[in-house]
Amino acid sequence: NQTAINKFILLGFSCELQVQALLYLVFLVTYMVTITENVIIIFVVKRNHHLQKPMYYFLGNLSFLEIWYVSVTLPQLLFGFWSQSMTISFSSCMTQLYFFISLMCTECVLLAVMAYDRYLAVCHPLRYPAIMTHKLCFQLSILSWAGGFSISLVKVSFISRLTFCGPQVINHFFCDISPVLNLSCTDMSLAETVDFVLAMVILLIPLLIIVFSYCCILSTILCMPSAQGRRKAFSTCTSHLTVVIIFFSATLFMYARPRRIHPFNLNKTVSVFYAVFTPALNPLIYCLRNKEVKEILRKI
């Protein structure tokens, strides 16, 4: 790299010690709850033969992703509260940025795959077992992970080539794209354009697939003759649709607009929501809205 500095200082949450102690406790509990919830979901899906279905296979993938998603940022943030020093080397910052963006992009594709799965289950129920085979499930999950990590590699490679010569302070609690780009002392227009275009691709294409899938699902549900059939069909989609709305509303706000207009304090607030609290909410949403999972958890 061509950087003139070899470390950054993460500003984090600059507040009184009492408030920092409260934030530390909240983030620690949230991290532990997130890990526990997602490990339980993976364990339940793996061990119960009633859940050996494509929908739960993708849910297991999502839970595995969420564990790493929070582990990329939260442990360092918790350590920073204790040490009162949030320094991070340039290489560690780029590594954190790469894995965080990779996992976020993977989740975008994975949510689109889950929407496609629900579309087949509701709109083509008789053909569903023949289409959504174990082989196709595996291929779609590999596509999600490979697509997310490949796009992130292109993004971070352009950012890492920029020259950073001070100030070293990143006004955030982890290395995110916007705060890092704004520290560059050279022309960042190419890196910014590449990042913006790829962000639109990885966000809008999965979002269009999700919208199309749910339009078809809604049309099929409305044509069902019985109210019970409509309720049952819609209940299989509500948890996924809730997660999609929460995730894409935050990520579109953060990554689908030019970098320089971002107010940093608002960035941090929104980032806390989608990087810390959303991974903790997702397992609850899936379990509370899913009768099969609730029944199996009750038995366990």
Order of alpha helices (4+ residues) and beta strands (2+ residues): beta-alpha-alpha-alpha-beta-alpha-alpha-alpha-beta-alpha-alpha-alpha-alpha-alpha-alpha
